[in-house]
């Protein structure tokens, strides 16, 4: 059974829709470990805006092209794709990839870094803009009634833990579409990022990430670059640190420990985001390649892309498919996300695996979505 879009499911948004119609409107997002049941760690949030040209803030010479805080990732060849029993169907087949070297941010982009960008450019993020009903209704059943204008306000998706165990197929149990939630107010208008300069910026859409990259003279990593970097020099290992399960041994990443979404043991000390560099770096000196926040990649998402590029000779510097395709939401254009977040747990979302693929519409903004940049030599 397909899962509904979080935007539709959250709170009372489109609450007048019959459940079957809502479910039919949109697709699943993630897959329960060792189970065909669909659940949602990120979401396939329905697009809120017509596809517009990317924001193009002026490049400032003082900010453009600096390699400060970046790590050089030597090029090489590797087998890209799923390792271990939790691998999903879209992580196969494993295929040979050759990459040129590149520079990569050693951390996710922080609130302080993003604030400097906004101060210099006046940029307004997706979450700070009013949704476009004309675009939304294209992805809903015919004759869906327009919701009250009070619901069509600047907003984003905020995590809220449940009081007890819930059906993990019902994402509305832990996501809330909250007016006034954005990068400055990660939990809603009453919250702030005061004292969180070094936490990763969140509620960032793919468009927002692109705009920031352009300002600093960088770009988003390709999916192949991201996975090569995450592996940190280890060959065919499941996680950036090796093969030891995330909750065994020393704490390795910011993830959800305990029973999701009602009980978190806080073994890693963080209920939501953690400051960057709170956990050990991988073999390339990169922090938080597993957990903390999902990270946008440049590539369009296509379920069958690996099959299309797999060959004995391999592929060099793949840039992703030319067309997006998710069979659960065939009309939505989606981009790839990687790395998992503070909400990932093996009971429903092992997003911190090197090969784990996630996808969402380009204007999706959520409390556990951020990014990092790369730059060519």
ZIUR-V848900 format. One record per backbone hydrogen bond with DSSP energy under -0.5 kcal/mol. CO is the residue of the C=O (numbers start at 1). NH is the residue of the N-H. E is the energy in kcal/mol with one decimal. If there is no record, write none. Layout:
co-><CO/CO>
nh-><NH/NH>
e-><E/E>
This chain:
co-><5/6/10/12/14/18/19/20/21/22/22/23/30/32/37/39/39/48/50/59/60/60/63/67/69/71/72/73/76/78/78/80/84/88/89/91/95/96/97/98/99/102/103/104/106/109/110/111/112/113/114/115/116/117/118/125/126/131/132/132/133/135/136/137/141/148/148/149/151/154/156/157/158/166/167/168/169/170/171/171/174/175/176/176/177/178/178/179/182/185/185/188/188/193/196/197/198/199/203/205/206/207/208/209/210/211/212/213/214/215/216/219/221/222/223/224/225/226/227/228/228/229/231/234/238/239/240/242/245/246/253/254/255/257/258/259/259/261/263/266/274/275/282/286/290/291/292/294/295/299/300/301/302/304/305/306/311/315/325/326/327/329/332/333/334/335/336/337/338/339/341/344/345/345/349/349/350/353/358/360/361/362/362/365/366/366/368/369/370/371/372/373/374/375>
nh-><9/10/13/15/17/22/23/24/25/25/26/26/39/35/32/29/30/132/52/61/63/64/66/70/106/104/74/102/99/80/97/95/87/91/92/82/80/315/78/317/76/73/375/71/287/201/114/115/116/117/118/119/120/121/122/128/129/133/135/136/137/138/139/140/144/151/152/152/153/180/178/367/176/168/170/40/171/173/174/175/160/11/158/178/179/156/181/189/185/182/188/187/191/196/199/112/276/111/205/209/210/211/212/213/214/215/216/218/217/60/65/374/298/226/227/228/229/230/231/232/233/232/234/236/354/242/283/239/248/252/255/292/257/265/260/262/263/162/259/269/200/278/285/282/254/293/342/370/338/336/321/325/305/308/309/310/96/98/303/329/330/332/334/362/301/360/297/358/295/291/344/256/348/349/345/351/353/356/337/335/364/206/207/157/203/369/294/204/296/109/221/105/219/103>
e-><-2.3/-2.8/-2.3/-2.4/-1.8/-2.3/-2.8/-2.0/-1.0/-0.6/-0.7/-0.7/-1.8/-2.2/-2.1/-0.7/-2.5/-3.5/-0.6/-0.6/-2.0/-2.0/-0.8/-1.8/-2.7/-2.3/-0.7/-1.9/-2.9/-0.8/-2.6/-2.1/-1.2/-1.9/-1.4/-2.2/-3.0/-1.9/-2.3/-3.4/-1.2/-3.3/-2.3/-3.1/-3.1/-2.4/-2.4/-2.7/-1.7/-1.4/-2.4/-2.6/-1.9/-1.8/-3.0/-1.0/-2.1/-0.8/-0.8/-2.2/-2.6/-0.8/-1.8/-1.3/-1.5/-2.2/-0.6/-0.6/-1.4/-2.1/-2.9/-1.5/-2.2/-0.6/-2.1/-0.5/-0.9/-1.9/-1.8/-1.1/-2.2/-0.5/-2.9/-0.9/-0.5/-1.5/-1.7/-0.7/-0.6/-1.2/-1.6/-0.5/-2.2/-2.6/-1.7/-2.3/-3.0/-2.3/-0.5/-2.3/-2.4/-2.3/-2.2/-2.5/-2.3/-1.8/-2.0/-3.0/-0.8/-0.6/-2.6/-3.1/-2.9/-2.5/-2.2/-2.5/-2.5/-2.6/-2.0/-0.6/-0.5/-0.9/-2.2/-0.6/-2.9/-1.1/-0.5/-2.9/-1.8/-0.5/-1.0/-2.2/-0.6/-2.3/-0.7/-0.8/-3.2/-0.9/-1.0/-1.6/-0.7/-1.1/-2.1/-2.4/-0.5/-1.6/-1.9/-3.4/-2.3/-2.2/-0.6/-2.5/-1.7/-1.7/-1.6/-1.2/-0.5/-2.5/-2.2/-1.6/-0.5/-1.6/-0.6/-1.0/-2.4/-1.6/-2.5/-1.7/-2.6/-3.0/-1.6/-2.5/-2.0/-3.6/-0.7/-1.2/-1.6/-1.0/-2.8/-2.5/-2.1/-1.9/-1.1/-1.3/-2.5/-1.4/-2.8/-1.3/-1.6/-2.8/-0.5/-2.8/-2.2/-3.4>
